[in-house]
């Protein structure tokens, strides 16, 4: 499979920060304590108590440290039936090279030191906080062997899904943090980190977050997934919705990513009105965020109350003009949703494109994300940050464009899959000239949270269909559900 690469600026936006930063701080503090122990340093004083390769249980017994080593299981590549042996870890070569780069570049070294002084203090002074870039590098290293964990709290789950942003969230929007995280050399090294993390998420060791008492395959998690998929958790089972082997400890999923892109049984993804060209079906199992009308090509794009800039979303594609004056629907997926994309129409693939996220610090067409994060007005603070930022990220994130010539009246339309944060990537599996039926798989999001858009040409009247008596916007819709009607304007 060919994935779009990730870029560091994608995670420097404040869009991921929840209303209550204490959730992020608690996640970071817990990870920091684990990371220090894993690397042989005292969780409070940071003094080294063991060398690389030493047995942690033996080393800790010689100290005053009170720590349950079972808390570290998720950070070690321990498979089912394997003996639990925890040893002090050295930095992964990719992370070690990252740290060497910081220490060898004066501007970067200065920025990585100053941003810790400029960062606001945590809300909870009793929690451990990242003290310096050594802490930072060790946490990055620790997370390289950790898959996103399940949480029944959506905010905690969101933070766990974008851990690298959680790690840098206190620093990235400081003046020094801006210099540090927009430096091309830093960008390049974060790209290597993300690539290595994705490699881990496709390995059997990453199933450690699946087959635990509180993992993705725990009873509570399975019920939550069934509920999110439209089922009754008291009557329906996970295996009645998804293709799996419940007799296997990991339900037949060979890695975290296998679980993430799990396949629905056909009966749960069959499109309704498959032969009606006036009806557009949902391309993803998702919550509808917004509908935009009368799209403009080059409007300046602000965080809120601003039309999309088609030039940015469609990467200045030659077909942009077709959609000026048209309509756009955007919907959001969460970690429990089905992450495969299915064609919303019958038609033919015109072309596909994979677009990397914003890479350059001073891009003339896509201003750097931290620019927006720094311009939040006071009245923005009471808004939901995730919802508020969905519009903006569709201009700058890694994304897949699939242009489809649908049956009339829809005509040319575009599916846009948007990978969010450091984790999500896009995989397109259709090609130019391929015939599509409603429900044909177009591709998948891998590894993490995401959003998608359906863009329609001008000259059409696109109307939302109520969902069980509720407005389409704000509704959770299953993949293949009828969501829009389309007619040609007179």
FENHUQUI-V469619 format. One line per field, one symbol per residue. ss: DSSP state (2 for helix, 1 for strand, 0 for the rest). phi: phi as a letter, one per 20 degrees, with the letter a starting at -180 (. if undefined). psi: psi as a letter, one per 20 degrees, with the letter a starting at -180 (. if undefined). A space follows every 10 residues. Layout:
BEGIN
ss = ???
phi = ???
psi = ???
END
This chain:
BEGIN
ss = 0000000222 2002220000 2222222222 2222222200 1000000100 0000122222 2000000022 2222200000 0000001000 0022222222 2222022222 2222222200 0000000000 0022222222 2220000000 0002222222 2022222200 0000222222 2002222222 2222222222 2002222220 0000000022 2222222200 0000000222 2100000000 0000022222 0001022200 0000000011 1000011111 1100010000 0000000012 2220000002 2220001111 1110000001 1100001111 1111100000 0000000022 2220000222 2200222222 2222220011 1111110000 0111111110 0000111100 0000110000 1111110001 1111110001 1111001001 0000011000 0111111100
phi = .ddffecggf deeffeffgd ffffffffff fffgfffgem dffdemffdb egnfffffff fecefdbeff fegfededeg nefecdcfde fggfffffff fgfedgffgf ffeffffeff fffdfeefcf ebffgffffg fgffdcegef beefffffff fcfffgfeff dfdegfffff edfgffgfff gfffffffff fddgfffgee edfcefdfgf ffffffffen edfecedgff ddfacfeegd lneeaffgff dgeffgfecf felfdefedd efebfadfeb cddlfdfcgf ddfclcffeg gfgellffeg gfdfneccdc cdddfeefdd ddfebercfe acbddffgdd fcffecgfgf fffedffgff feefffffeg ffffecegbd dceceeffef mfcceceded mfdecdcedd cgnffcdgnf ferbecnaga bbcdddffnd dddfdgdlnd gffneecffn ffccdccfff
psi = qoqqqqqghh jjqjhiorhn ihgggggggg hgggggghjk qpigijppiq rpiqphgggh ijajpopoih iigiiqmorp iqpoopqpqr qqhhhghggh ggiioggggg gighhhhiqq qqhoiiqqqp haiggghhgg ggihkpqpqq piohghhggh hmhhhggjhi hhjrghhggg ijphhggghh ghghghghgg ijqhhiihig lrhkaijqgg ghghggghjj roiihqqgii hqorniiqhk kjpirghggh kqpqqhhijp qqlhjoiipp rpiqorppgq pprlqqgkqp orhqkpqqoh hggjlkqijg hhipjbqppp qpqrhirpkq pqpirpbppg rqqppqrphq hlphhnqphh gghijprhih hiqohgghih gghihirprp poppnrqqig bprppopopq aihprpopjr rpippqqpip phaqqqhaqr rqqppqrrjq oopqpqoliq qgpiqppqpi qphqqpqqq.
END
